[in-house]
Amino acid sequence: MTEIRVIGDRDTVTGFRLAGAFGYHVSSAEEAQEAFVECTRNPDVGLVVITDHWAHRIEGQLRKFRRSRSIPLVIEIPSRYGNVQIQSQAERAKHLIGLAPAEHPE
């Protein structure tokens, strides 16, 4: 559980690759889903970083994963294309331990 994987646009992935992380440059929701599944099935991956642009497009899959597993940790970061508000890690932790109301999908 020592690897970091990144899912996002070319610029984001390139930046993380320069820092030593493996990345998936995706251009469709299907590619993002496939990359996410590959990341979460690899026992060596401890952290998955996904840009908000792609996280929004596979939101259902992310929500389902977060309800059932906590490893690898999945965090969303702003992308140059995204305009999605990101739930803070503190808000997510409060929700997980029952201190915040559950989110209702629209």
VMD Tcl script that draws the C-alpha trace (Angstrom):
set ca {
  {0.00 0.00 0.00}
  {2.68 2.46 -0.95}
  {1.72 3.60 -4.42}
  {-0.10 6.76 -5.45}
  {-2.26 6.70 -8.57}
  {-3.70 9.74 -10.32}
  {-6.74 9.89 -12.61}
  {-7.28 13.08 -14.55}
  {-6.48 15.35 -17.43}
  {-3.12 15.27 -19.20}
  {-1.66 18.27 -17.36}
  {-2.56 16.98 -13.91}
  {-1.31 13.47 -14.64}
  {1.94 14.81 -16.12}
  {2.57 16.91 -13.02}
  {2.07 13.95 -10.71}
  {4.21 11.73 -12.93}
  {7.05 14.22 -12.57}
  {6.68 13.75 -8.81}
  {6.90 9.97 -9.17}
  {3.24 8.91 -9.17}
  {1.68 6.69 -11.82}
  {-1.18 8.31 -13.66}
  {-4.06 7.64 -15.99}
  {-4.78 10.35 -18.53}
  {-8.45 9.75 -19.26}
  {-10.71 11.30 -21.86}
  {-14.05 9.60 -21.17}
  {-16.12 8.49 -18.20}
  {-15.59 4.89 -19.29}
  {-11.80 5.33 -19.19}
  {-12.08 6.98 -15.77}
  {-14.16 4.06 -14.47}
  {-11.69 1.52 -15.82}
  {-8.76 3.38 -14.29}
  {-10.56 3.65 -10.95}
  {-11.33 -0.07 -10.87}
  {-7.72 -0.89 -11.71}
  {-6.48 1.40 -8.92}
  {-8.82 0.02 -6.29}
  {-8.09 -3.61 -7.15}
  {-4.33 -3.17 -6.81}
  {-3.31 -3.95 -3.19}
  {-0.17 -1.82 -3.57}
  {-2.18 1.38 -4.10}
  {-2.76 3.36 -0.91}
  {-3.93 6.66 -2.40}
  {-5.98 7.50 -5.48}
  {-6.04 11.14 -6.53}
  {-8.79 12.02 -8.99}
  {-9.61 15.39 -10.46}
  {-13.05 16.79 -9.68}
  {-13.91 16.82 -13.38}
  {-13.63 13.03 -13.61}
  {-14.83 12.33 -10.07}
  {-18.09 14.05 -10.97}
  {-18.48 11.81 -14.02}
  {-18.05 8.58 -12.02}
  {-19.78 9.91 -8.91}
  {-21.97 6.83 -8.41}
  {-19.00 4.49 -8.52}
  {-17.05 6.70 -6.08}
  {-19.97 6.89 -3.66}
  {-20.43 3.11 -3.75}
  {-16.70 2.56 -3.15}
  {-16.57 5.01 -0.24}
  {-19.51 3.30 1.46}
  {-17.86 -0.11 1.35}
  {-14.12 0.51 1.61}
  {-11.69 2.98 3.05}
  {-8.48 1.74 1.41}
  {-7.16 3.05 -0.82}
  {-7.96 6.56 0.27}
  {-9.59 8.45 -2.60}
  {-9.23 12.22 -2.71}
  {-10.51 14.71 -5.21}
  {-8.48 17.68 -6.34}
  {-9.49 20.65 -8.48}
  {-8.80 20.33 -12.17}
  {-8.39 22.97 -14.78}
  {-11.71 21.91 -16.33}
  {-13.81 21.21 -13.27}
  {-16.19 23.46 -11.46}
  {-17.43 20.99 -8.87}
  {-17.36 21.76 -5.15}
  {-15.29 19.21 -3.29}
  {-16.40 17.88 0.07}
  {-13.60 18.45 2.56}
  {-11.93 15.46 4.14}
  {-13.15 16.72 7.54}
  {-16.76 16.79 6.30}
  {-16.36 13.29 4.84}
  {-14.91 12.00 8.14}
  {-17.82 13.50 10.11}
  {-20.27 11.80 7.78}
  {-18.49 8.45 8.08}
  {-18.60 8.46 11.87}
  {-22.18 9.72 12.00}
  {-21.66 13.33 13.07}
  {-23.06 14.81 9.87}
  {-26.32 14.13 8.03}
  {-26.18 11.80 5.06}
  {-26.04 13.34 1.62}
  {-29.03 12.79 -0.61}
  {-28.42 12.44 -4.35}
  {-30.38 14.88 -6.47}
}
mol new
graphics top color blue
foreach p $ca { graphics top sphere $p radius 0.5 }
foreach p [lrange $ca 0 end-1] q [lrange $ca 1 end] { graphics top cylinder $p $q radius 0.2 }
display resetview
